[in-house]
Amino acid sequence: MSSKAMANLKESLMKLPGVGEKTAARLAYHIVEMKAEDVENLAYAIKNIKAETHSCAICFNTIDIGRDICEICASDKRDGQTICVVKDSKDLDAIERAGFYTGKYHVTGGLISPMAGVTQEDIKLKELVQRVYNNDIHEVIIALEPNVEGTATAHFIAKLLKPFGVKVTKLAQGMAVGADFSGTDSVTIARAIENRVPI
């Protein structure tokens, strides 16, 4: 790119997950061709996303400032005796889109990964244990990515919850190893939840 501003934009876009050099260049050129008003709206949305959102006080899903808990935690129509554990809000959204799960959630905010320096203290596991301890929880469904870190975290959670006698299950093997929820179709996610197995 001959323009320094375009090169800077491309480098910034490449920091997004799944955006390589070609995709970043295509997006950068598209942004340049957008109306000034649309570019300003995009820039405003990106600039203010951190200032205008925070975590639900119960499940740690991302919600708007001004609310303490998310709609799912606040709903009395959801099954309050079942908690589905996910890594982040993106995974929660993918499961919600599948339209099968009717319980509540717990967002860990990451996976245990000694290689990356992430321990059980760095993610929301104490809070999960506290929820199980304080509430009449019958089942905890582990819906973490089917990779090394996800499997290790799932087993650690199962070990933590064993003293409480709560049923701990994981998703059925419908998802490919290494896959993430955002790239998995809703039918596969729904079947994986429906056919979950004990852990």
Backbone bond lengths (Angstrom), bond angles and torsions (degrees), N, CA, C in turn:
res aa  C-N    CA-C-N  psi(-1)  N-CA   C-N-CA  omega(-1)  CA-C   N-CA-C  phi
1 M - - - 1.466 - - 1.526 108.73 -
2 S 1.333 116.17 131.63 1.457 120.86 -177.94 1.521 111.71 -77.71
3 S 1.330 118.38 -28.19 1.451 122.17 -178.68 1.523 111.08 -86.31
4 K 1.339 116.07 131.77 1.465 120.55 178.22 1.529 110.43 -65.20
5 A 1.346 116.35 -39.06 1.460 120.85 179.58 1.521 110.79 -62.68
6 M 1.327 116.86 -40.32 1.469 121.15 178.79 1.529 110.46 -66.75
7 A 1.323 116.50 -40.58 1.463 120.98 179.06 1.531 110.68 -63.49
8 N 1.345 116.33 -40.74 1.461 120.62 178.11 1.524 111.29 -64.27
9 L 1.338 116.00 -41.13 1.466 120.93 179.39 1.529 109.68 -64.09
10 K 1.322 115.92 -44.18 1.464 119.78 179.72 1.530 111.12 -61.52
11 E 1.325 116.95 -43.52 1.460 120.32 178.86 1.528 111.57 -62.08
12 S 1.318 116.50 -38.40 1.470 120.35 178.60 1.522 110.83 -67.21
13 L 1.331 116.62 -41.39 1.467 120.93 -179.91 1.522 111.65 -66.16
14 M 1.321 117.31 -31.51 1.461 121.27 -179.36 1.531 112.34 -69.61
15 K 1.331 117.48 -11.87 1.470 121.15 176.75 1.525 111.22 -78.96
16 L 1.327 116.64 -12.15 1.464 120.67 177.88 1.526 109.49 -77.96
17 P 1.342 117.66 146.16 1.472 119.87 -178.78 1.525 111.86 -64.85
18 G 1.315 115.69 135.00 1.460 120.66 176.60 1.519 114.50 80.18
19 V 1.326 117.44 4.48 1.469 120.80 -179.46 1.524 109.02 -105.83
20 G 1.328 114.66 107.28 1.456 120.23 177.57 1.514 110.99 -91.11
21 E 1.319 115.97 -172.03 1.470 121.27 -175.49 1.527 112.61 -61.67
22 K 1.337 117.21 -44.92 1.468 120.19 -177.94 1.520 111.86 -67.48
23 T 1.338 116.37 -43.51 1.466 120.27 179.15 1.519 110.38 -64.37
24 A 1.344 117.04 -41.50 1.460 121.28 179.23 1.529 110.78 -61.93
25 A 1.333 116.23 -41.76 1.469 120.22 178.89 1.523 110.41 -64.34
26 R 1.339 116.83 -43.34 1.465 121.00 179.44 1.529 110.84 -61.94
27 L 1.340 116.64 -43.41 1.466 120.83 179.22 1.526 111.11 -65.79
28 A 1.329 116.30 -40.60 1.469 120.31 179.94 1.523 110.99 -61.51
29 Y 1.327 116.61 -45.22 1.467 119.74 178.29 1.533 110.95 -65.21
30 H 1.324 116.36 -36.60 1.469 119.78 178.48 1.531 110.46 -64.25
31 I 1.321 116.84 -42.10 1.474 121.20 -179.92 1.524 110.30 -63.41
32 V 1.325 117.23 -40.22 1.472 121.33 178.65 1.528 110.83 -61.22
33 E 1.336 116.36 -34.49 1.466 120.66 -177.58 1.537 113.10 -85.20
34 M 1.335 117.28 -8.47 1.463 120.52 179.18 1.526 110.95 -70.69
35 K 1.343 115.98 159.11 1.465 120.66 173.89 1.530 108.73 -64.74
36 A 1.320 116.27 147.65 1.464 121.55 -178.22 1.528 111.17 -56.48
37 E 1.319 117.05 -39.03 1.463 121.37 -179.54 1.533 111.30 -63.75
38 D 1.335 116.41 -40.62 1.464 120.37 179.34 1.528 111.44 -68.14
39 V 1.330 116.98 -36.63 1.460 121.06 177.65 1.530 109.62 -66.00
40 E 1.335 116.35 -41.37 1.467 120.62 178.89 1.527 110.74 -63.58
41 N 1.330 116.99 -40.71 1.465 120.89 178.87 1.530 111.19 -65.12
42 L 1.334 116.06 -40.28 1.460 121.02 177.76 1.524 110.54 -64.34
43 A 1.325 115.95 -46.24 1.470 120.80 -179.93 1.535 110.53 -62.53
44 Y 1.335 116.64 -40.10 1.470 120.88 179.34 1.528 110.39 -64.23
45 A 1.327 116.09 -44.05 1.469 120.44 -179.05 1.519 111.16 -62.01
46 I 1.340 116.86 -42.24 1.463 121.35 179.34 1.528 110.54 -68.03
47 K 1.341 116.27 -45.45 1.465 121.33 -176.90 1.523 112.36 -63.15
48 N 1.335 116.62 -34.77 1.458 120.04 -172.54 1.529 115.31 -100.26
49 I 1.325 117.78 -0.70 1.463 119.51 -176.19 1.531 111.78 -59.92
50 K 1.318 117.61 -39.00 1.469 120.63 179.97 1.527 111.31 -71.30
51 A 1.334 116.16 -39.14 1.462 120.49 -177.07 1.526 112.28 -73.76
52 E 1.329 117.00 -23.92 1.461 120.45 -173.57 1.520 114.25 -104.30
53 T 1.331 117.45 2.16 1.468 120.97 178.45 1.523 110.59 -131.07
54 H 1.317 115.18 157.88 1.458 121.72 172.80 1.518 107.78 -154.90
55 S 1.316 117.65 -173.41 1.464 121.15 -176.20 1.518 111.88 -96.39
56 C 1.327 115.44 142.70 1.463 121.86 172.92 1.526 108.37 -57.45
57 A 1.317 116.98 137.49 1.462 121.84 -177.27 1.528 112.68 -68.84
58 I 1.339 116.96 -17.14 1.468 120.25 -178.65 1.519 112.12 -102.15
59 C 1.344 116.86 -56.36 1.468 119.88 -172.49 1.521 114.48 -104.15
60 F 1.349 117.24 -12.69 1.465 123.76 178.79 1.528 114.30 74.28
61 N 1.337 116.35 19.04 1.458 120.88 170.18 1.531 108.22 -68.25
62 T 1.324 117.75 154.17 1.461 121.64 178.80 1.526 109.86 -77.72
63 I 1.335 115.90 126.17 1.473 120.94 179.91 1.521 109.51 -136.38
64 D 1.341 115.73 168.65 1.459 121.22 179.45 1.526 111.42 -72.64
65 I 1.327 115.39 147.45 1.460 121.76 172.72 1.531 107.69 -59.18
66 G 1.313 116.62 144.19 1.462 120.40 -179.34 1.514 112.47 104.87
67 R 1.334 116.45 -13.68 1.460 121.61 176.11 1.516 108.28 -120.34
68 D 1.337 116.08 142.90 1.459 119.70 179.63 1.523 112.54 -89.09
69 I 1.337 115.70 -37.44 1.463 119.57 -178.92 1.526 110.28 -129.14
70 C 1.325 115.30 156.34 1.464 120.68 -177.68 1.531 110.92 -78.22
71 E 1.321 116.28 168.18 1.467 122.22 -178.98 1.526 111.57 -62.39
72 I 1.318 116.95 -35.13 1.468 120.39 -178.40 1.529 110.34 -67.36
73 C 1.332 116.68 -46.32 1.468 120.14 179.10 1.530 110.97 -65.17
74 A 1.328 116.45 -33.38 1.463 120.60 -177.45 1.527 112.80 -78.73
75 S 1.326 117.28 -18.27 1.464 121.20 -174.05 1.525 112.84 -76.14
76 D 1.340 115.88 129.50 1.468 119.67 175.06 1.526 111.00 -89.26
77 K 1.333 116.00 2.46 1.469 120.82 177.25 1.533 111.39 -90.80
78 R 1.338 116.20 -11.95 1.460 120.28 178.16 1.517 109.50 -88.10
79 D 1.338 115.87 152.74 1.465 122.18 178.85 1.529 109.43 -73.66
80 G 1.317 116.30 104.29 1.457 121.36 -177.48 1.514 114.09 -77.00
81 Q 1.331 117.90 -3.76 1.464 121.26 -179.70 1.522 112.73 -97.09
82 T 1.345 115.74 -0.24 1.473 121.03 179.19 1.518 109.23 -124.44
83 I 1.317 115.88 130.66 1.464 121.65 177.46 1.525 108.55 -120.98
84 C 1.325 116.05 129.33 1.464 121.91 175.34 1.530 107.64 -103.24
85 V 1.319 116.59 120.83 1.461 121.83 -178.00 1.524 110.04 -91.93
86 V 1.338 115.95 122.70 1.466 122.00 179.09 1.521 109.68 -126.88
87 K 1.331 116.02 163.12 1.460 120.26 -178.29 1.527 112.02 -75.84
88 D 1.342 116.51 -42.58 1.465 119.14 -175.95 1.519 111.44 -151.60
89 S 1.327 115.90 176.64 1.462 121.73 -177.56 1.522 112.03 -64.50
90 K 1.324 116.61 -28.44 1.467 120.93 178.42 1.525 110.24 -63.27
91 D 1.344 116.49 -42.55 1.467 120.82 178.29 1.532 110.85 -68.29
92 L 1.329 116.18 -38.44 1.464 120.61 176.60 1.526 109.94 -58.83
93 D 1.328 116.59 -46.25 1.466 121.28 179.94 1.525 111.46 -61.13
94 A 1.335 116.89 -39.10 1.471 120.66 179.98 1.522 110.64 -63.66
95 I 1.334 117.07 -41.17 1.464 120.65 179.26 1.526 110.23 -68.81
96 E 1.319 116.87 -39.12 1.468 120.26 178.15 1.536 111.04 -62.94
97 R 1.330 116.47 -39.23 1.469 120.22 178.96 1.520 111.71 -62.99
98 A 1.330 116.50 -29.86 1.474 120.22 179.03 1.529 110.34 -65.01
99 G 1.337 117.07 -25.90 1.460 121.71 173.07 1.517 115.34 71.68
100 F 1.317 118.71 19.17 1.464 121.08 -176.34 1.524 112.19 -107.66
101 Y 1.320 116.79 -38.02 1.457 121.80 -174.41 1.529 111.31 -79.75
102 T 1.334 116.97 134.14 1.469 120.97 -176.94 1.529 113.49 -121.06
103 G 1.336 117.13 6.76 1.457 120.24 179.53 1.515 112.05 -89.51
104 K 1.326 115.41 -157.50 1.455 121.37 179.75 1.526 109.58 -111.11
105 Y 1.330 116.89 -179.85 1.463 121.46 -171.44 1.518 112.58 -128.80
106 H 1.335 113.71 165.34 1.466 121.52 167.97 1.528 106.63 -142.61
107 V 1.326 116.84 120.36 1.464 122.58 -179.24 1.527 108.98 -96.46
108 T 1.331 116.87 117.91 1.466 120.31 -176.36 1.528 112.65 -76.50
109 G 1.331 116.49 -28.04 1.464 119.79 -178.09 1.514 113.64 81.32
110 G 1.345 116.59 12.13 1.456 120.33 178.14 1.511 111.33 157.93
111 L 1.319 115.66 -177.93 1.455 123.20 179.04 1.518 109.30 -126.73
112 I 1.319 116.11 148.01 1.461 119.72 176.46 1.529 108.69 -64.22
113 S 1.324 115.66 125.52 1.466 120.44 -177.97 1.524 109.33 -149.77
114 P 1.350 117.19 91.36 1.469 120.37 -179.65 1.533 112.94 -55.56
115 M 1.333 116.69 -35.15 1.472 120.17 -179.79 1.523 111.39 -63.65
116 A 1.353 116.34 -32.99 1.469 120.90 179.99 1.523 111.53 -95.08
117 G 1.336 116.20 2.20 1.456 120.02 179.23 1.519 114.39 77.31
118 V 1.345 116.87 20.72 1.463 121.06 -179.91 1.526 108.71 -101.83
119 T 1.324 116.75 117.76 1.459 121.47 179.78 1.528 109.94 -107.90
120 Q 1.326 116.43 177.12 1.459 121.12 178.83 1.525 111.82 -62.55
121 E 1.338 116.55 -22.49 1.469 120.86 179.32 1.524 111.50 -74.56
122 D 1.331 117.01 -19.91 1.468 121.16 -175.70 1.522 113.44 -87.64
123 I 1.323 117.61 -10.35 1.460 120.50 -179.62 1.530 109.87 -121.37
124 K 1.314 117.52 170.20 1.469 122.38 -169.56 1.532 113.19 -83.77
125 L 1.333 116.10 61.75 1.463 119.85 179.24 1.526 112.59 -93.72
126 K 1.314 117.59 -35.75 1.471 120.29 175.85 1.524 109.78 -59.86
127 E 1.322 114.82 -40.14 1.461 120.37 -179.43 1.532 111.43 -66.08
128 L 1.338 116.45 -35.41 1.469 120.51 176.69 1.527 110.11 -65.28
129 V 1.312 116.38 -46.70 1.470 121.05 178.91 1.525 109.92 -58.84
130 Q 1.325 116.77 -41.55 1.465 121.45 179.71 1.524 111.06 -63.64
131 R 1.331 116.97 -39.43 1.473 120.65 178.62 1.531 110.68 -64.02
132 V 1.321 116.11 -43.16 1.463 120.11 179.40 1.529 110.31 -65.68
133 Y 1.322 116.15 -39.85 1.461 121.64 -179.25 1.536 111.71 -66.16
134 N 1.333 115.66 -40.76 1.474 120.36 -173.87 1.525 114.56 -86.95
135 N 1.308 117.88 -13.12 1.465 120.85 -173.87 1.533 110.89 -126.05
136 D 1.315 114.70 163.79 1.468 120.85 179.68 1.525 109.23 -85.48
137 I 1.329 116.40 72.98 1.466 122.36 -177.38 1.526 109.25 -91.31
138 H 1.334 116.43 126.12 1.467 121.62 -179.25 1.525 112.53 -96.16
139 E 1.354 115.57 -31.64 1.470 118.79 -177.02 1.512 111.14 -146.13
140 V 1.327 115.40 139.33 1.460 122.67 172.02 1.519 107.14 -118.29
141 I 1.320 116.51 117.93 1.466 122.48 179.85 1.525 108.49 -97.35
142 I 1.318 116.75 122.09 1.462 120.83 178.25 1.527 108.45 -89.17
143 A 1.323 116.15 113.26 1.469 121.38 -179.45 1.526 109.23 -120.00
144 L 1.322 115.13 62.29 1.458 121.18 179.54 1.524 110.00 -103.53
145 E 1.314 115.56 159.94 1.465 120.91 -177.86 1.527 111.18 -54.96
146 P 1.340 117.48 137.07 1.474 120.60 -179.48 1.524 112.59 -79.79
147 N 1.342 114.98 61.65 1.468 120.03 175.23 1.528 108.26 -127.81
148 V 1.321 117.81 -174.41 1.465 121.56 -175.78 1.519 111.35 -59.40
149 E 1.340 116.87 -47.23 1.464 120.82 -178.04 1.519 111.41 -66.34
150 G 1.345 116.45 -41.56 1.460 120.67 179.80 1.517 112.08 -64.46
151 T 1.329 116.13 -42.07 1.464 120.93 179.23 1.524 111.12 -65.86
152 A 1.334 116.48 -43.04 1.469 120.66 179.25 1.525 110.50 -62.75
153 T 1.324 116.54 -42.53 1.466 120.85 -179.99 1.520 110.54 -66.09
154 A 1.328 117.40 -40.50 1.470 121.96 179.43 1.525 110.60 -60.97
155 H 1.317 117.04 -45.12 1.470 120.64 179.82 1.527 111.73 -66.53
156 F 1.325 115.69 -35.75 1.467 119.27 178.12 1.529 110.28 -66.31
157 I 1.338 116.64 -41.59 1.470 120.81 178.48 1.526 110.40 -63.32
158 A 1.325 116.41 -43.61 1.472 120.54 179.06 1.524 110.71 -59.18
159 K 1.333 116.02 -40.12 1.466 121.10 178.92 1.533 110.72 -66.11
160 L 1.333 116.53 -41.60 1.462 121.27 179.58 1.528 112.05 -62.49
161 L 1.341 115.69 -37.71 1.466 120.22 -173.95 1.526 114.23 -89.68
162 K 1.319 117.08 -9.96 1.468 120.80 -177.06 1.532 113.37 -54.36
163 P 1.349 119.69 -42.18 1.469 119.79 -179.10 1.529 114.54 -62.19
164 F 1.336 117.32 -18.76 1.463 120.61 -176.64 1.529 112.72 -88.64
165 G 1.327 117.20 -8.16 1.461 120.84 178.80 1.513 114.08 69.65
166 V 1.336 117.21 15.17 1.461 120.78 179.41 1.531 109.15 -79.92
167 K 1.331 116.73 145.61 1.466 121.54 177.70 1.530 108.41 -72.69
168 V 1.334 116.45 125.18 1.469 121.32 179.02 1.521 108.32 -116.44
169 T 1.334 116.20 122.75 1.461 121.24 -179.00 1.524 110.30 -126.04
170 K 1.324 115.19 164.67 1.463 120.34 174.16 1.512 108.38 -128.68
171 L 1.311 116.30 163.41 1.454 120.94 -179.44 1.524 110.59 -64.85
172 A 1.322 115.99 147.20 1.467 120.83 176.04 1.522 109.28 -64.82
173 Q 1.307 116.33 161.00 1.459 121.35 -177.01 1.520 111.67 -77.67
174 G 1.328 115.34 63.50 1.458 119.65 176.43 1.512 111.44 -98.96
175 M 1.342 115.43 -22.69 1.450 120.71 -178.88 1.520 110.65 -92.57
176 A 1.307 115.84 143.05 1.462 120.36 179.43 1.521 110.20 -68.69
177 V 1.325 116.30 146.25 1.460 121.03 177.98 1.521 108.97 -60.25
178 G 1.334 115.77 131.34 1.456 121.02 -179.30 1.514 114.14 87.43
179 A 1.346 117.42 -5.12 1.463 120.38 -178.53 1.518 110.45 -75.97
180 D 1.334 116.55 155.69 1.455 119.11 172.03 1.521 108.39 -113.25
181 F 1.326 116.13 164.25 1.456 120.55 -174.07 1.527 112.73 -66.83
182 S 1.338 116.80 -35.83 1.462 119.56 -176.40 1.525 112.26 -65.28
183 G 1.338 116.75 -24.23 1.457 119.83 179.80 1.518 113.68 -99.13
184 T 1.335 116.62 8.59 1.462 121.37 -178.18 1.522 109.99 -108.38
185 D 1.322 116.77 136.69 1.465 119.63 -177.13 1.526 111.18 -69.60
186 S 1.333 115.34 156.29 1.467 122.51 -174.92 1.525 113.13 -61.81
187 V 1.331 117.69 -35.96 1.468 121.18 -179.39 1.523 110.20 -64.19
188 T 1.333 117.10 -44.09 1.464 121.54 179.40 1.523 110.63 -62.95
189 I 1.340 116.60 -42.97 1.468 120.52 178.74 1.521 110.33 -62.99
190 A 1.340 117.28 -45.98 1.465 121.48 -179.39 1.531 111.06 -60.03
191 R 1.337 117.00 -43.32 1.467 120.88 179.42 1.532 111.25 -66.66
192 A 1.338 116.19 -37.33 1.461 119.95 179.56 1.529 110.80 -65.22
193 I 1.335 116.88 -36.81 1.462 120.75 177.42 1.532 110.37 -71.58
194 E 1.327 115.79 -46.19 1.459 120.61 -177.36 1.539 111.63 -60.47
195 N 1.322 116.08 -38.75 1.474 121.31 -176.21 1.517 113.28 -100.32
196 R 1.333 116.52 26.77 1.467 120.94 -178.62 1.524 111.30 -57.66
197 V 1.324 115.18 153.51 1.473 121.25 -175.40 1.524 110.31 -126.10
198 P 1.335 117.57 156.24 1.464 120.97 178.51 1.526 111.39 -62.59
199 I 1.323 115.90 150.74 1.461 120.16 178.15 1.520 109.15 -122.36
